[in-house]
């Protein structure tokens, strides 16, 4: 297969103070970033000026655990952050072209709520919204929603599949031209172009229709995070962007081929899905400068935080009884994120890491691809994975904010542009247009045209 050409896609994955587990302690980071709206305005406008495709926000609906020593030492536990759809709606008013992807869980929401909120965001932003579909993995979230324990992994994905089906159907409740708002005739909408869903399934009963008009993109872009077998199957059926994590070039190529290869069964084309793994770049003007930046962050990692981080990534199992300078023990399969547990344990085994070495290894990227070097070094590796069909683009995870994003924009983007790998201006006005995704035709219009053709 010839090496690919063209432009890669870039998302700015914004974690309040940055993605490194100790980012909030860095002297140049915004410690109160999670509730600092001006901080987010600055980041959004900088990413838009740099022509990023989208801003990506993760979310959780509960703090991560009862370990107060850990929680009090880390900003990565969703303990003081804005709700993402609210935040992105506000950022839509101070930007014009960059897309907005927010996370909303299928485990602890209702389809009607999610459909309505993201359709509203798409209208507010002029067609720049995307929904990152996730299945929550934490029992601490479950306990906030009338449950003693979380759904089993398989059940979470069955629920997510039905959830996505209902949301997408609700987004087609109204045809594009349903709302005539004709003051002369007194007709606000065309009754023939209103469609009642009347869904009755295993997990949900939803009458419909949605009380929001069809949005500028037809439907917001559907994004999914996850790489387990269940996640891959769901992505092949529904996702238009997938946020994933692979450590090696070959793993990335294999994942890319596997997921893209599943699309045809669902009547989809390879370009209908963009694969954008996470990348954690620490950029310096020299390799020694980049390494110094990295080591300065690593020196801020508290062992309490590091141990709790590894425990979370390996399935939520308490590792405090094991020696920090010993190997990762044999662990049972988790009911949390199976793909992240497998990736973390595989990393530890492959590199023969102790628990202490492992937490330092994942303190930045938390299992995603970590790059430390010059702009040329980082561009080389991004290009290699892109041209060899291991990615369609990347979700950039700045180690600190705002500095880590500024470094990537100032140093790496000019090198990518010099190689013809990244745009100099936006191609369109909607997120779909900029990602190269088709605008979906309303399913009811398609059915009517098919009936007329018979």
N, C-alpha and C positions, 0 to 999 in steps of 0.2 A: 504494500500500500504506500503510495507517495506521501511525503510529509505534507501536512495541511498548510494552507496560507490563510490570510485574512486577519481580522481583528479579534482579539480576545475580549471578554466581558469582565468588568470589575465591579464588585460590591464593596462598600465600606461597612464592615461589621463593627458597630460602635458599642463597646462595653464601657460603662461610665468613665472610669479613670484610665482605661486601657486593659488589655487582655492578660498581661502578666499578673499572676496571683498576688504579687506585692506592688502592683502599679500605683495604688493609691498612696503608698508611702514615699514614692519618688518625689524629690524636691520640685520637679517641674510639672507634676500632675495636679489636676484639679480634684482635690480630695472630696469636695461636696458635689462632684459631677452628676451623680444620680438624680439630684433635685435642683440642678442649676440650668435653667432654661437657656440663659445666654451662652453657656458652654455648648449646648447642642446647636444653637443657631450658628455659632462660629464653625463648628464641625460640618454641619450640613452645607453651608455656603462655600466652605473650602472644598468639600468633595464635589459640589456641583461645578465650581469654577474649574476643577481639574477634569471634569467630564466623566466622573464615575457613573455607572448605570444606575446604581441604587444604594440606599442606606438600608442596612439590615439590623433589626433589633431582636435580640433574644428576650425571653420572658419566663417567669415562673410565678405560680400563684401560691407561694408559701416560702418561708425561709428554709434553708437546707439543713435541718437537724436541730437537735437540742443541745449541742455542744457549745455552750456560751463562750467558752474560751476561744474556740475557733471562730464563732460568729462575730465576736467583738474585735477580731484581728483581721478580718477580710472583708473586702467590698464586693465579693463575688457570690453572695448568697441571697440576692434579691431582698435585702433588708431595708433599703432606702433608695428606691428607684421609681421613676414615673411609670405609669401604665402606658404601654407603647402606642396604642392606637390614639389615645388622647395626645401624646407627645407628637406623633407624626402629623396629626391633623393641624396642630399649631405650626409645625415646621413647613407644612404645605403653603402657608400664607407668606412665608419669607423666602421661598424658592420658586422656580418655574419649570425646571426640566428633569431634575433628578428623581428617580423612583423611590418609593417607600415600602419596605417589606416589614411587617410586624408579625410576631409569633402569637398564635392563639391555640390553645390546646383543645383537642377533640375529647379529652377525658373529662374536663370539668367546665364545659360550655354547652350550650344548646345550639343546634344548627341555625335556627332563626336569628339568634343574637349575632352570631359570627357573620352570617350573610348580610345582615342589615348594616353592621358596623363597617365592614370592608367596602360594601357598595357605597356607603356614605363617604368614606375616605376617598374612594375613586372619584366621586363627584367633586368633593372639596378640592382635591389636588389636580383636577382636570385630566384624569386618566393615568395616574402614576402609582396606583396602589397594588400591593401584592400581599397575599396571606401565606405565612409560613406555617404549614400544617404540622403539628407535632402531637405525639401521644405522651402525656406526662409520665415521668418515670419515678417520681418521688412519693413515698407514703406520707411525707409531711404535707404534700399538697392534698392528697386524698382526705386527710383528716380535717381539712378545712371545708370539705364538701360532703358532709354526712356519711363518711365511710371510715371504717376502722383500718382497712388495708386497701392497697391499690388493686386495680383490675389486673388480672394475669396478662402477660405479654401478648399472647395470641388473641385474647378477647379485646385488648386495647386496639389492635390493628383491625379486627373485624368491626369494631365500633367506628374507628376512624374511616374505614372504607365507606360505610353507610353514611356517616356524617358528611364526608366530602360529596357523595352523590346527592344528598339533600341540599347542601349549600349551593352546588352548581345548578341544580334544578330551580332553586329559589331565585338565583340570579337571572334566570330566563322567565320569570313570572310575567314580565312585560316585554313586548316586542319594542324594537328601537323607536318606532314612530307611534307608539300607543297613545302618547299624551299630546293631543292636538291643542288643548287649552283654547278652544274656539269660543270667543266671547259672543259672537253673532248667533251661533247655533245653541249655545249653552252647554255644549258637550266638552267636558274637561278631558276625557279619554275615550278611546274607541273600545267598546266592550268586547269586540271580537279579538282584540289583541291583548287581553288580560287572561292569564292562564292559572288555574287553581291546581296546586300540586297534589293534594290529598294523599300524602305518603303514609303508608303503614308498614313498618318494618320491625325487625327484631329489637332495635334499640330506641327508635324514634317514631312518633306519630306527629306529622306536621301537615296541617291543612293548607296553609298559604292562602293567597299569594303574598309575596314580599311587599311591604309598604314603602319601597324605594324604587324609583324608575330604573330601567336598565342603564348601567353605568357607561361612561365614555369608552372604556375598553371592551364593552360587551360583558366581560367578566374580569375582575381583578386577576392578576397573574397568580397562579397556584404554585407555591414553593414548598418543598418538603426537605426535612433534615432527617438523616438516618440511613444506615447501610446494612441493616440486618436483612435476612431473607424476606421477612414480612414487609420491611421497609422498601426493599427493591421492587417487590411485587406491587405494592401500593403506588410507588412512584411511576412504574411503567403504565399503570392504568390512568393516573390522574395528574401527576406533577408536570409542571412546565419548566421549573428550575429545581435542581436538587443540590443541597448543601451537604457535603460529605467530608470524610477524612481518610486519606491513605498516606502512609509513610514513605513508600517507595514508588519509583517510576513504574515498575512492573505491576504492582498492586493497583495503581491508578489506571493503567492501560486495561487491566483485566476487569476492573469495576466498570469502566466506561463502556467496554465492549459488551459486558453482560447486560447492563441496564438498557443501553441503546438497542441491543439485540432483542429485547422483550417487547419493544414498542409495536412491531408489525402485527402481532397477535391482536392488539387492541385497535388496529386500523390507524396507527400513528406513524409519522415519519421521524427519522433521526433528528431533524432540526426542530421538532416539536418539544424537545426537552434539552435544556442547557445544564450541563454538569459543571458546578462551580465549587470545588473543594476549598476549605479554609487554608489560609497561609498566614503564618506569623512571622513578619520580617523585621529584623533588627539591622538597620542600614547605617553604614559609616562611610566616610570618604576614603578610608583605608580599612583593611581587614582588622588591623589592630584597634582602630577606633571602634569598629562594630563590636569586637570582642569585649572591649572595655565597657561599652554600654550594656552589653548582656551581663557581664559579671557584676556590674553595679546593681542591676536589678536582682540577680540571683542572691547577692549578699543580704538583701532585704527579706528573704523568705524565712519566716518563722517556722521552726520544726513542727510546732503544733498545727499550723496551717498546712504545711507540706504533707504531713501524715493524714490529715483529714481529707486533703485533696485526693491522694492516692486511694484512700478508702472509698471515696465517692465514685471515682472512675472505675474501680474494680468491682462495683456492685453494691456499695453501701455496707460492706463488711468491716467491722471494727478490727483494725490491724495494730492497735496499741499494745497488745500483749506480745507482739513479735519484735525481735531486735531490729533497730533501724538499719544496722549495717549487715543484716542478713538478707537472704533472697525472699522474693514474694512467695508465700506458701501456696499450696494447692487450694483453690477456692471453688465453692459450688457455683453453678450457673445462677446468674442473677435474674430477678424479675424486673429489674430496672432496664438500663440501656444495654442490651446484649452486645451490640456492635462495638460500643465504646469499651465495654469490659474486655472483649476479645482483643481489640486493638491494643489496649494498655498492657495486658498480660503478655501478648505476643512481643511487644516492644521490650519488656523487661527480660523475657527469655532470650530474645535474639541478641541483645546487647549485654546479657549477663549482669543486669543491674541489681543492686541492693535496693531496699525500700527507700533509703535516703537518696541514692543516686536517681531512682525513678522519680521521686517527687521533684527533684531539681530538674530532671529531664522534661517533665510535663508542666512545670510551674508556669511557663509562658503560654504554650499553645493548647494545653489540656488535651493532648492526643492529636491535634492537627499538625500540619507540616510546618516545621520551624526552620527558618533560614537566617543565618547570621553572616554578613559579609558586605561587600561593596555593592553599589547599584549594578555594576556589570555582573558580579557573581549572582545576584538575585535574579536579574533579568535572564541570565543564561539558564537558570533552573526553571523559571516560569516558562520560558520559550521551549525548552526541551519537552516538558510535559504537555504543552499545548500542541506543538507540531506533531507529536507522536500519538495523538488521540488519547491523552490521559485526562484532559480537561477542556472545557469550552471557555473557561475563564476562572476567576478566583474571587473568593470572599476574603478581602484583606483584613487581618486582625491586628491592628496597631498595638504594640506592646504597652505604650503609654499614650495618653491623650492630654493635650493636642499634639505633643511633640512627635509621636510615632507616625501619625498620619501626615504631618508636615514633612517629615523626612522622606516618606514614600513618594509624596507628591513632588517634592523638590528634586529628589535624586533618582528614583527609579522610573517614574513616568517619562521623563525626557529620553531615557535610554530605551524604553519600550517603543516610544514614538520614533526614535531614530531607526529602529529595526522594522518599522511598519507594522507593529503589533497592537497598537492602541490608537483610538480615534483622536482627532484634534478638535472635533466638534460633534454635537449630538446629531444623529440621523433623523430623529423625529421628536414629537412632543409627548408621546405616551411611553410608559415603561415597555409595553409590548413592542412598539416601533423600535426603540433603542436596543432591545434584546434580540430583535429579529424573530419575534413570535407572531403568529397569525392572530387576527381578531376573530374570536369564535362567532359563528352565525347562530342566532337564536334557534334552538332546537324546534320550536313550534313553527317558525317560518320555513325551516327545512322540510318539516313534515308536510306542511301545506303545499309547498312547491312540488314535492314528490307526488302528492295526491293529484295535483292538477296535471302532472305529466303522464299519468296513467290513462 
